[in-house]
Amino acid sequence: MRSSPRLGSVNAAIIALYFAPVWGGDGLRALISPLHGFEDPVHAVAAAYFRALFDLGLVGLVQVSNVLAGLKFVIAIGFLAYLIDFARAMVVGRETNRETLDAVLVLAAITLSLWAWPTFAAGDAALIRLQAAQYLLLSSAMIVLLIERHMEEAGVGEANGSASVAMSFGTEAAAV
């Protein structure tokens, strides 16, 4: 039981605070829209790309649009579930559920790739910047968690419950 959360958990919660409302709003708006999300340029580019890739008709285009919107909405719900788990962990003083966070981050990265390829193919600089910013947010959370878990496995920071920095030659440099 920890008195304070780890950096990776807090970083992931901050990332989830962004993705839950943004992707949830985008996904829900596209699902309930009479235009099936085609008013959103990112969604329209992705749906049109997959329509052309699989040589689908108009009905297929609408189905692809709904699937893409549903994916975004489900992942937003996953981020919301992580936020609830993080809040519970803070109140109770326990670790967050790693499996929930890992699943949400991996699914979000895969889903973000579904939007990135069509955006790169379209060549719209504003859409590419948006996708790059979202990708950097996700990858930064993954990198922090990866380093934190690697340090945990190596036993760095476990002595007396304090985090410490180990130098490459094996001595502890500082205790925080």
C-alpha positions as semicolon CSV with decimal commas, in nm:
position;residue;x (nm);y (nm);z (nm)
1;M;0,000;0,000;0,000
2;R;0,145;0,336;-0,105
3;S;0,082;0,674;0,052
4;S;0,133;0,858;-0,276
5;P;0,077;0,747;-0,635
6;R;0,361;0,676;-0,876
7;L;0,456;0,925;-1,146
8;G;0,337;0,690;-1,421
9;S;-0,008;0,659;-1,268
10;V;-0,045;1,034;-1,228
11;N;0,084;1,096;-1,581
12;A;-0,161;0,841;-1,720
13;A;-0,445;1,004;-1,526
14;I;-0,358;1,342;-1,678
15;I;-0,351;1,186;-2,024
16;A;-0,686;1,018;-1,952
17;L;-0,830;1,355;-1,848
18;Y;-0,757;1,472;-2,202
19;F;-0,859;1,164;-2,401
20;A;-1,178;1,070;-2,214
21;P;-1,373;1,388;-2,295
22;V;-1,211;1,462;-2,631
23;W;-1,240;1,115;-2,782
24;G;-1,565;1,045;-2,600
25;G;-1,717;1,363;-2,739
26;D;-1,585;1,297;-3,089
27;G;-1,708;0,937;-3,088
28;L;-2,049;1,015;-2,944
29;R;-2,097;1,313;-3,176
30;A;-2,017;1,096;-3,478
31;L;-2,244;0,814;-3,360
32;I;-2,551;1,033;-3,304
33;S;-2,490;1,274;-3,591
34;P;-2,718;1,252;-3,895
35;L;-2,402;1,310;-4,100
36;H;-2,228;1,013;-3,931
37;G;-1,931;1,224;-3,822
38;F;-1,837;1,356;-4,165
39;E;-1,845;1,713;-4,035
40;D;-1,524;1,631;-3,842
41;P;-1,230;1,645;-4,086
42;V;-1,022;1,381;-3,905
43;H;-1,311;1,137;-3,898
44;A;-1,411;1,210;-4,257
45;V;-1,056;1,156;-4,386
46;A;-1,023;0,825;-4,198
47;A;-1,363;0,693;-4,311
48;A;-1,299;0,793;-4,673
49;Y;-0,954;0,632;-4,665
50;F;-1,090;0,297;-4,543
51;R;-1,380;0,319;-4,790
52;A;-1,130;0,356;-5,075
53;L;-0,895;0,093;-4,929
54;F;-1,168;-0,174;-4,909
55;D;-1,362;-0,048;-5,216
56;L;-1,686;0,000;-5,021
57;G;-2,005;0,166;-5,134
58;L;-2,204;0,433;-4,953
59;V;-2,346;0,187;-4,698
60;G;-1,995;0,057;-4,631
61;L;-1,873;0,413;-4,582
62;V;-2,138;0,475;-4,318
63;Q;-2,057;0,145;-4,147
64;V;-1,684;0,226;-4,142
65;S;-1,767;0,567;-3,999
66;N;-1,976;0,409;-3,723
67;V;-1,707;0,153;-3,641
68;L;-1,439;0,422;-3,617
69;A;-1,664;0,637;-3,398
70;G;-1,752;0,339;-3,181
71;L;-1,383;0,256;-3,133
72;K;-1,308;0,610;-3,022
73;F;-1,602;0,607;-2,783
74;V;-1,510;0,268;-2,630
75;I;-1,151;0,379;-2,572
76;A;-1,276;0,701;-2,412
77;I;-1,483;0,487;-2,176
78;G;-1,169;0,285;-2,103
79;F;-0,985;0,605;-2,010
80;L;-1,280;0,699;-1,790
81;A;-1,259;0,358;-1,621
82;Y;-0,891;0,422;-1,552
83;L;-0,973;0,763;-1,403
84;I;-1,225;0,598;-1,171
85;D;-0,968;0,335;-1,075
86;F;-0,707;0,606;-1,016
87;A;-0,944;0,804;-0,793
88;R;-1,030;0,490;-0,595
89;A;-0,661;0,408;-0,557
90;M;-0,593;0,758;-0,428
91;V;-0,872;0,738;-0,170
92;V;-0,792;0,387;-0,051
93;G;-0,413;0,425;-0,077
94;R;-0,344;0,135;-0,310
95;E;-0,187;0,089;-0,652
96;T;-0,393;0,135;-0,967
97;N;-0,489;-0,166;-1,176
98;R;-0,209;-0,205;-1,430
99;E;-0,409;-0,427;-1,664
100;T;-0,675;-0,160;-1,718
101;L;-0,417;0,104;-1,796
102;D;-0,210;-0,124;-2,022
103;A;-0,515;-0,232;-2,222
104;V;-0,643;0,122;-2,267
105;L;-0,305;0,262;-2,372
106;V;-0,238;-0,015;-2,623
107;L;-0,588;0,004;-2,772
108;A;-0,562;0,381;-2,791
109;A;-0,228;0,358;-2,972
110;I;-0,367;0,109;-3,221
111;T;-0,679;0,317;-3,275
112;L;-0,478;0,635;-3,312
113;S;-0,283;0,459;-3,586
114;L;-0,611;0,398;-3,768
115;W;-0,655;0,775;-3,787
116;A;-0,288;0,858;-3,846
117;W;-0,235;0,668;-4,173
118;P;-0,529;0,831;-4,354
119;T;-0,425;1,170;-4,219
120;F;-0,070;1,127;-4,351
121;A;-0,208;1,015;-4,686
122;A;-0,431;1,324;-4,705
123;G;-0,136;1,552;-4,632
124;D;-0,335;1,814;-4,439
125;A;-0,083;1,984;-4,208
126;A;-0,339;2,082;-3,942
127;L;-0,471;1,728;-3,915
128;I;-0,119;1,587;-3,903
129;R;-0,030;1,824;-3,617
130;L;-0,337;1,711;-3,423
131;Q;-0,253;1,345;-3,473
132;A;0,111;1,403;-3,381
133;A;0,015;1,582;-3,060
134;Q;-0,218;1,301;-2,957
135;Y;0,043;1,040;-3,044
136;L;0,305;1,223;-2,836
137;L;0,067;1,237;-2,540
138;L;0,006;0,864;-2,560
139;S;0,365;0,766;-2,619
140;S;0,489;0,986;-2,334
141;A;0,260;0,805;-2,092
142;M;0,379;0,470;-2,225
143;I;0,746;0,568;-2,193
144;V;0,709;0,691;-1,835
145;L;0,527;0,372;-1,737
146;L;0,786;0,155;-1,911
147;I;1,077;0,325;-1,734
148;E;0,897;0,315;-1,401
149;R;0,825;-0,056;-1,431
150;H;1,180;-0,128;-1,543
151;M;1,312;0,055;-1,236
152;E;1,068;-0,136;-1,017
153;E;1,184;-0,470;-1,156
154;A;1,547;-0,371;-1,105
155;G;1,470;-0,288;-0,742
156;V;1,557;0,080;-0,770
157;G;1,362;0,288;-0,520
158;E;1,227;0,000;-0,317
159;A;1,448;0,052;-0,011
160;N;1,259;0,226;0,269
161;G;0,975;0,312;0,032
162;S;1,163;0,604;-0,124
163;A;1,244;0,655;-0,487
164;S;1,613;0,669;-0,565
165;V;1,819;0,726;-0,874
166;A;2,082;0,464;-0,955
167;M;2,389;0,547;-1,155
168;S;2,511;0,314;-1,428
169;F;2,796;0,176;-1,213
170;G;2,549;0,059;-0,949
171;T;2,567;0,310;-0,663
172;E;2,273;0,511;-0,548
173;A;2,315;0,876;-0,638
174;A;2,033;1,039;-0,446
175;A;1,732;0,943;-0,240
176;V;1,417;1,143;-0,289
